[in-house]
Amino acid sequence: MKDPVKLRNRAALIALSVILVLRITYEFVQSMVLIYLIVAVLVAFIIYFLIIWSCPYCKKGLPIATGDYCPFCGKRIHYSDNDDADSNQQ
C-alpha cells in the first residue's frame, strides 16, 4: 500500500519548490503569468492533498494533524522503513 504521509510530504516539497522558483522568477520578470502559475500550482497541491490524504484501509479522509493511526478504523497509516525491514527478517 502507498503511504499517504510520504506522498503528502513529497507533494508538499515539490509544490513549495516550484512556488519558490516561480516567485523568485517573478521578482525579475514581473509577469502576471507567473502569478497565475503560482496559484495553479497551489490549487493543484490542495486538490492532490485532498485526494491522497485518506486512510488506505477504510478510505475515510484523515484530519490534517493525525498520528500514526487512523482515528476511524484504528489501523496504522504511516509505514516506517524500520518496520518493513524487521518484518522481512522474521
N, C-alpha and C positions, 0 to 999 in steps of 0.2 A: 504494500500500500504506500501511497505517497504521503509524506509527512507535511501536513499543512503549515506547520511552523517554519520549516525550512523553505517551503515555497513562498510563504509570505515575506520572509526575510530577504530572499533573493530578489523578489519583485520590488521590494522597497528600496534595496540598494541600487538596482538598475534604474528605477524611476527617479530617485534622487540624483543619481549621477547624470542622467540625461537632462534633468531640470537645471542642475548646476551649470552644465556646459552651455545650455541654451541661454541661461541668464547672463553668464559671462560674455557670450557672443552678443547678446542684446546690448550690452554696455558699449560695444564698439560699433555695431551696425545700426541700432535704433530703428529696427523694423517691427511693425506690428505683427508681421507673420510669425516672428519668434514668440511673441506673447501668446498668440493663438496655439502654437505648438506646445508651449509650456502648459497651457490649460488642457489641451488634448491629452498630453501625457499624464497629467494629474487625474483627469477623469477616467482614462483607461486603467490607471492603477487602482482607483477606487472600485471600478466595476470588477476588475480581476480579483481584488481583495474580497469583495462580497461573494464572488463565485467560489473561490477556493477555501475560504475560511469557514469550513463546516467540518463536523466530525466525520471521519472516514467510515464509521460504523453505523451510526444512526442517521447520518446526513442532515442533522439539525444545525442551524447556524450557531457558531460559538460567540460568546461575548468577546469584546476587544481584549480585556485583561483576563486571561484564563491560565490556569495552572497546567500541569501535565495530564490531567484527566478531564474528560468531558463531563460537564455538570449535569447532563441529561441522562446518559447511559452509564457513566462511571468508568468507561474504558480509557486506557492510556492513549493519548493522541500525539504525544511527542516521542519520537523514537531517537534514542541516543545511540551513537556508534558503539559505545561500550557494551550495551545490552545485546546488540547484534553479534558482536564478537564472542561474548560469553555464551550465547545460545548455540553458536556454531561449534564451540569446543566441547560441549557436553555430549 
